[in-house]
Amino acid sequence: PAKNYDDAIHNQSYEAQYLAKRITNESMIYDAGRTKESLSGYWGFGIDQYDTCLRAKWFEEKYVDQDGRYNPMDFSFDEWEKMLVPSSWNTQKEKYFLYEGSAVYTRTFLYKNNGEERVYLKFGAVNYDAKVFLNKEYLGCHKGGSTPFFMEVTELLMEQNRILVVANNTRHKDNVPTDNTDWFNYGGIYRDVELIRLPKTFIKDFTIGLVPDGGFNKIRVEVKTEGPAANGSASLTIGELGIRQSIEIRDGQGSVVIEVRPELWSPDSPKLYETNIEYGEDLIREKIGFREIRVDGQEIVLNGKPIFLKGISAHEESVKNGKAVTDAEIVENFMLAKEMNCNYMRLAHYPHTERAAQIADEMGILLWEEIPVYWSINFNNPETYRDAENQLTELIRRDRNRASVIVWAVGNENPDTDARVTFMSSLARKAKELDPSRLVSAACMLDHVNHIINDRLADSLDIIGANEYYGWYQTNFDNLVKLFENSKPTKPVVITEFGADAKAGHRGTVDEKGTEDCQVDIYRKQVAVFKRIPYVKGTSPWILYDFRCPRRLHPVTQNYYNTKGLLSEDKSRKKLAFYVMQQFYKDLPD
Ligand code: GCB
């Protein structure tokens, strides 16, 4: 044992063994609308900067050697300090604020079989990679900091169980996102950990939505099952629509198109229907909205009517809770957007919690959802592509029954190289293949020399997203007018970002950067131009409220915050520019 211990400690290739066993979207199960048990709460926690848990295999808990002698240990799980799950460790204790690296989380839990035949564990999100162990067995590693992952644990559960997770938020050049972003790199298990009890055969995937043919009178339902009863009949019930429909399942799959005319979901009238889907002993209860989104020339068309996306961009962050945002905080963000007369929000630059889309379904906010293919990621690395495509698939499979979600976005401001066009157009194709009923977009690159919207990726997109900072990074504001005159898009353009830094309450002349006066001046000029451009079909200024950012070192106007928010970081103060957007959206015709 001594030798093995030494080997493990010095084995520099320890990581490859763990990475070889990956948890991907293939093990995903449809979990919205299910009864689940949460394993959240206080877990034992140890910062493990040198990955000693993985090298020395602490998870094996070999407290005595084979001769029954005490084996000296460098840990004691049950005496460790406690860390709240879900949370970002950075906001829990000041000493962890800037920590990046591995940390070990562990807890025990009791389990009794209640008649279920299969059991899954779900993690809502762990940033960036998570290596999961249950009762000394290694279950696998998930990469990607913002999407859920699942593991079947039926055979491993006992009466007393120990779960252990090594969460590592180290930034890497080859990750998605890469090592340089314009947001704070929070660490930890920051969404729920859940246990899901299922029958032997269960519904693995479920897709429901209006057939996007302009008729508004057909619903398509698809069901995939897992388990030995691969042939049978599933049943869909939507009581309010008088639907009780059986769906024939053959080899674990079935689909049906039902003729019915539901009341359509829209931001003004976010109608949801109680929907049950059953197969054998399995039951999913969901609230579903039906709407159609498509593009017609330069128009974005919702339920047959052209719509302007009156939006705002948002990150998933709160000063108090880091990335572990609460339902109350999500509701607060949507309420602020509504106060600004928005009908739409861009959830930038990575998948936000699934609660956001569930709440947006209820409150009537259209959503743009995005994966963190952000700036210069390693477009030449096939592993990086695999990771990006896996994150995209996990996001789409998680949220594709949410009426609020209208756009899948495959990236933001990426240099226009051949490798990038190949990489991102493949992602756009993948999004369409997984979900032909929604629009695909990205925040494209603009040519700031010739002032033109000109990005080869646009051919693969339904909407051209454009981030422009005329008046701020592009200091000559007048070039914005040139940009719009020079561009001849054949598709709708959404201004996915514009804005300027301003410290809340910091006042001065319009020429003084970092003041509210300079910010509001840029906003006034921007909206005056948008009004005149017929192909601009939406705007989502950067950003709802200020956010933490390690790149922003101006001591007066930033202090490690990106202050382009329309509100201060704690949302207590609205800046002048907030009211410019509020008025702009109010004045736009419906
Ligand atoms: C951008 C990025 C966003 C930044 C913003 C800024 O274009 O998409 O992530 O935070 O500009 O403030 O520079």
Residues whose N, C-alpha, C, O or C-beta is under 5 A from the ligand:
A	BS01	GCB	D182 N467 K564
